[in-house]
């Protein structure tokens, strides 16, 4: 862990502590963290900051992100199928048929598998976890094992690049966004989502907020700071939309209930980072999240950016 603070994006050492006393309530990685806000670019950065080997170890658990929707229970599948229909309508409006696609942080490859309706000319993925790469390749994804800055691809290759729940996991989001800009064809789209640190649920739950997900979430974003990051990389028509997603709200409640567990790494109430009641809470929290979304303060925000033609 790196215990001295300096913003990894703009280099400024001026900062304030936004929230502290955060633990890995889901998987029990040892340690305690805070988020520090850069006084210049306003990005929130994890402190102490993990080294690459710390992050590799943090994912060496029964990580929920490497499971498919079919493995997450009947209720989750039902909710997933409803959202999937809405998702495909949104994607079809953004990405043309026959597009060349890249998913950065592709996990099991399930997201790219859902793109079959676009009849893509190319589907590539990137993940640094060997288990995830193996799963993605089993779904027909040409998957690179490693980190995005090391991805050996020429510029102007892709019509769309996806970064879903990815930028918050990186060592430097500015480097990642600029790499995506170079790899997109003129007119290409960068699409993804991140936790929204300016959400109602973050304000309510603080150190227990589900979007913290330490030490894996190394950065946090708000609509203004995220748009500034994209504009700085050269993207135009940058938009951020509040998502109807109760995941972080639900996880916040779970974290609060598990806060006094003496051994989070061996918590008998949790499997794959989730309790038995998690899926039921997802459904129950949806109306509350809808209210947060309408108020412009949902726990998840979608982003869209275009490379100028």
C-alpha positions as CSV (number, residue, x, y, z in Angstrom):
1,X,0.0,0.0,0.0
2,X,1.1,3.6,-0.8
3,X,0.6,5.7,2.3
4,X,1.6,9.2,1.0
5,X,-1.1,11.0,-0.9
6,X,-0.8,12.6,-4.3
7,X,-3.6,12.7,-6.9
8,X,-2.6,10.1,-9.5
9,X,-4.5,12.1,-12.2
10,X,-3.3,15.7,-11.8
11,X,-0.4,15.3,-9.4
12,X,-1.8,17.7,-6.8
13,X,-1.0,16.9,-3.1
14,X,-3.7,19.2,-1.7
15,X,-6.7,17.2,-0.6
16,X,-9.5,16.7,2.0
17,X,-10.9,13.5,3.5
18,X,-14.4,12.8,2.2
19,X,-15.1,9.6,4.1
20,X,-12.9,7.3,6.3
21,X,-13.1,4.1,8.4
22,X,-14.1,2.0,5.4
23,X,-13.5,-1.7,5.5
24,X,-14.1,-4.6,3.0
25,X,-17.5,-5.5,4.4
26,X,-18.1,-8.0,1.6
27,X,-14.9,-10.2,1.4
28,X,-12.9,-9.2,4.5
29,X,-9.6,-8.1,2.9
30,X,-7.6,-6.8,5.9
31,X,-7.2,-3.0,6.3
32,X,-9.1,0.3,6.7
33,X,-9.4,2.9,4.0
34,X,-10.6,6.5,3.2
35,X,-11.4,8.5,0.1
36,X,-9.5,11.7,-0.3
37,X,-10.8,14.5,-2.6
38,X,-8.3,16.2,-4.8
39,X,-8.6,20.0,-4.3
40,X,-7.8,20.6,-8.1
41,X,-9.7,18.0,-10.2
42,X,-12.1,16.9,-7.4
43,X,-11.6,13.2,-8.1
44,X,-11.8,11.0,-5.1
45,X,-8.9,8.6,-4.6
46,X,-8.5,5.7,-2.2
47,X,-6.1,6.1,0.6
48,X,-3.8,4.3,1.3
49,X,-3.6,3.4,-2.4
50,X,-3.1,-0.3,-3.3
51,X,-0.2,-1.6,-5.3
52,X,-0.9,-4.0,-8.2
53,X,-0.1,-7.0,-6.1
54,X,-2.6,-5.8,-3.5
55,X,-5.3,-5.6,-6.1
56,X,-4.5,-9.0,-7.5
57,X,-4.9,-10.4,-3.9
58,X,-8.2,-8.5,-3.4
59,X,-9.8,-10.3,-6.3
60,X,-8.5,-13.7,-5.3
61,X,-11.8,-14.4,-3.5
62,X,-15.2,-15.9,-4.6
63,X,-15.8,-12.7,-6.5
64,X,-19.3,-11.9,-7.5
65,X,-18.2,-10.2,-10.7
66,X,-17.0,-13.5,-12.2
67,X,-20.4,-15.2,-11.8
68,X,-23.0,-15.3,-14.6
69,X,-26.6,-14.2,-14.1
70,X,-27.7,-17.8,-14.3
71,X,-25.7,-18.5,-11.1
72,X,-27.2,-15.7,-9.1
73,X,-30.6,-17.1,-8.4
74,X,-34.1,-17.0,-10.0
75,X,-35.1,-13.6,-8.6
76,X,-31.9,-12.0,-9.9
77,X,-32.5,-13.6,-13.3
78,X,-36.0,-12.2,-13.4
79,X,-34.7,-8.7,-12.6
80,X,-31.9,-9.1,-15.1
81,X,-34.2,-10.1,-17.9
82,X,-36.3,-7.0,-17.4
83,X,-33.3,-4.7,-17.4
84,X,-31.8,-6.6,-20.4
85,X,-34.6,-5.6,-22.7
86,X,-34.2,-1.9,-21.8
87,X,-30.5,-2.2,-22.1
88,X,-30.7,-3.6,-25.7
89,X,-32.9,-0.7,-26.8
90,X,-30.4,1.8,-25.4
91,X,-27.4,0.1,-26.9
92,X,-29.1,-0.3,-30.3
93,X,-29.6,3.5,-30.3
94,X,-25.8,4.1,-29.7
95,X,-24.0,1.3,-31.6
96,X,-24.5,0.2,-35.2
97,X,-25.0,-3.4,-36.3
98,X,-21.7,-5.0,-37.4
99,X,-19.7,-2.9,-35.0
100,X,-16.2,-3.8,-33.7
101,X,-16.6,-4.0,-29.9
102,X,-14.1,-3.9,-27.0
103,X,-15.1,-4.5,-23.3
104,X,-12.5,-3.3,-20.9
105,X,-12.7,-5.2,-17.6
106,X,-14.9,-7.8,-19.3
107,X,-15.1,-10.2,-16.4
108,X,-16.8,-13.5,-17.4
109,X,-17.6,-12.1,-20.9
110,X,-21.3,-12.1,-20.3
111,X,-21.8,-8.4,-21.2
112,X,-20.2,-9.0,-24.7
113,X,-22.3,-12.2,-25.1
114,X,-25.4,-10.0,-24.7
115,X,-24.2,-8.0,-27.8
116,X,-25.0,-10.8,-30.2
117,X,-28.1,-9.0,-31.4
118,X,-25.8,-6.4,-32.9
119,X,-24.1,-9.1,-35.1
120,X,-20.7,-7.5,-34.2
121,X,-17.8,-7.9,-36.6
122,X,-15.4,-8.2,-33.7
123,X,-15.8,-8.8,-30.0
124,X,-12.7,-8.4,-27.8
125,X,-12.2,-8.2,-24.1
126,X,-9.6,-7.4,-21.5
127,X,-9.3,-8.6,-17.9
128,X,-6.3,-9.1,-15.6
129,X,-7.8,-12.0,-13.7
130,X,-7.0,-15.4,-15.2
131,X,-10.3,-17.0,-14.2
132,X,-12.3,-14.2,-15.8
133,X,-10.2,-14.5,-19.0
134,X,-10.9,-18.2,-19.2
135,X,-14.6,-17.7,-18.8
136,X,-14.7,-15.0,-21.4
137,X,-12.8,-17.1,-23.9
138,X,-15.2,-20.0,-23.3
139,X,-18.0,-17.6,-24.6
140,X,-16.1,-16.8,-27.8
141,X,-14.5,-13.5,-26.7
142,X,-11.0,-12.8,-27.9
143,X,-9.8,-11.9,-24.5
144,X,-6.4,-10.3,-23.5
145,X,-5.1,-11.0,-20.0
146,X,-3.5,-7.8,-18.5
147,X,-4.3,-4.2,-18.0
148,X,-5.7,-1.8,-20.5
149,X,-2.6,0.5,-20.8
150,X,-0.6,-2.6,-21.9
151,X,-3.2,-3.7,-24.5
152,X,-1.4,-4.2,-27.8
153,X,-3.8,-2.7,-30.3
154,X,-3.5,0.0,-33.0
155,X,-5.5,3.2,-32.9
156,X,-8.9,3.7,-34.6
157,X,-9.9,0.0,-34.2
158,X,-13.3,0.0,-32.5
159,X,-16.7,1.4,-33.1
160,X,-17.6,1.1,-29.4
161,X,-15.6,0.6,-26.2
162,X,-17.4,-0.4,-23.0
163,X,-16.2,0.3,-19.5
164,X,-18.9,-1.0,-17.2
165,X,-18.0,-0.8,-13.5
166,X,-14.4,-0.5,-14.6
167,X,-13.0,3.1,-14.3
168,X,-13.4,3.0,-10.5
169,X,-11.1,0.0,-10.4
170,X,-8.1,1.5,-12.2
171,X,-4.7,2.8,-11.3
172,X,-5.2,6.0,-13.3
173,X,-8.6,6.7,-14.9
174,X,-7.1,9.6,-17.0
175,X,-4.7,7.1,-18.7
176,X,-7.5,4.7,-19.4
177,X,-9.9,7.2,-20.9
178,X,-7.1,8.6,-23.2
179,X,-6.2,5.1,-24.3
180,X,-9.9,4.5,-25.2
181,X,-10.0,7.7,-27.2
182,X,-7.0,6.6,-29.3
183,X,-8.5,3.1,-30.0
184,X,-11.9,4.4,-31.1
185,X,-12.7,5.1,-34.7
186,X,-13.8,8.7,-35.5
187,X,-17.4,8.9,-34.4
188,X,-16.9,5.9,-32.0
189,X,-18.5,5.7,-28.6
190,X,-17.2,5.1,-25.1
191,X,-20.0,3.7,-23.0
192,X,-20.1,2.6,-19.4
193,X,-21.1,3.1,-15.8
194,X,-19.5,4.0,-12.5
195,X,-20.8,4.5,-8.9
196,X,-22.1,8.0,-8.2
197,X,-20.4,9.4,-5.2
198,X,-23.0,12.3,-5.2
199,X,-25.8,9.9,-4.6
200,X,-28.4,9.9,-1.8
201,X,-27.3,6.4,-0.6
202,X,-23.7,7.5,-0.3
203,X,-24.7,10.5,1.8
204,X,-26.8,8.2,4.1
205,X,-24.5,5.3,4.5
206,X,-21.0,6.9,4.3
207,X,-18.4,4.2,5.2
208,X,-21.0,1.5,4.7
209,X,-22.0,2.6,1.2
210,X,-22.1,-0.3,-1.3
211,X,-20.2,1.8,-3.9
212,X,-17.1,2.0,-1.8
213,X,-16.1,-1.7,-2.4
214,X,-12.6,-1.2,-1.0
215,X,-9.8,-1.8,-1.8
216,X,-11.0,-2.6,-5.4
217,X,-12.7,0.8,-6.0
218,X,-9.6,3.0,-6.2
219,X,-11.4,6.1,-7.5
220,X,-14.9,7.6,-7.1
221,X,-16.6,10.0,-9.4
222,X,-19.4,12.6,-9.4
223,X,-21.1,13.8,-12.6
224,X,-19.1,17.0,-12.9
225,X,-15.7,15.4,-12.3
226,X,-16.4,12.5,-14.6
227,X,-17.4,14.8,-17.5
228,X,-14.3,16.9,-16.9
229,X,-12.2,13.7,-17.2
230,X,-13.8,12.8,-20.5
231,X,-13.5,16.3,-22.0
232,X,-9.9,16.4,-21.0
233,X,-9.3,13.3,-23.1
234,X,-10.9,14.9,-26.2
235,X,-14.4,13.4,-26.0
236,X,-17.4,15.4,-27.2
237,X,-21.1,15.1,-26.5
238,X,-20.3,13.7,-23.0
239,X,-23.4,12.8,-21.0
240,X,-24.0,11.2,-17.6
241,X,-27.4,9.7,-16.8
242,X,-28.7,8.5,-13.5
243,X,-29.4,4.7,-13.6
244,X,-32.3,2.8,-12.2
245,X,-30.1,0.3,-10.3
246,X,-30.6,-0.5,-6.6
247,X,-27.3,-2.6,-6.4
248,X,-25.3,-0.1,-4.3
249,X,-28.3,0.8,-2.1
250,X,-28.9,-2.8,-1.4
251,X,-25.3,-3.5,-0.7
252,X,-25.2,-0.5,1.6
253,X,-27.9,-2.1,3.7
254,X,-26.1,-5.5,3.7
255,X,-22.9,-3.8,4.8
256,X,-24.6,-2.0,7.6
257,X,-26.0,-5.3,8.9
258,X,-22.6,-7.0,8.6
259,X,-20.7,-4.2,10.2
260,X,-20.1,-5.9,13.6
261,X,-19.1,-9.3,12.1
262,X,-15.9,-10.2,13.9
263,X,-14.3,-12.0,11.0
264,X,-15.4,-10.6,7.7
265,X,-13.1,-12.9,5.7
266,X,-14.9,-15.9,7.1
267,X,-18.4,-14.5,7.4
268,X,-20.9,-17.4,7.5
269,X,-23.7,-15.1,6.4
270,X,-22.1,-14.3,3.0
271,X,-21.3,-16.3,-0.2
272,X,-19.7,-14.6,-3.2
273,X,-19.9,-11.3,-1.3
274,X,-23.7,-11.5,-0.9
275,X,-26.0,-12.5,1.8
276,X,-29.0,-14.9,1.2
277,X,-31.4,-11.9,1.4
278,X,-29.5,-9.7,-1.1
279,X,-31.7,-10.5,-4.2
280,X,-34.9,-9.9,-2.2
281,X,-33.6,-6.5,-1.1
282,X,-32.7,-5.7,-4.7
283,X,-36.4,-5.9,-5.5
284,X,-37.6,-4.2,-2.4
285,X,-35.1,-1.2,-2.8
286,X,-36.1,-0.6,-6.5
287,X,-38.9,1.9,-5.7
288,X,-36.6,3.9,-3.3
289,X,-33.9,3.9,-6.0
290,X,-36.4,5.2,-8.5
291,X,-37.0,8.1,-6.3
292,X,-33.3,8.8,-6.0
293,X,-33.0,8.6,-9.8
294,X,-35.8,11.1,-10.3
295,X,-34.0,13.4,-7.9
296,X,-30.8,13.1,-9.9
297,X,-28.9,11.3,-7.1
298,X,-28.9,7.6,-7.9
299,X,-26.1,5.4,-6.7
300,X,-25.1,4.5,-10.3
301,X,-24.5,6.7,-13.3
302,X,-24.1,5.8,-17.0
303,X,-21.7,7.7,-19.2
304,X,-21.5,8.3,-23.0
305,X,-18.8,10.0,-24.9
306,X,-18.1,10.4,-28.6
307,X,-14.8,10.7,-30.5
308,X,-15.1,13.6,-33.0
309,X,-15.6,12.4,-36.6
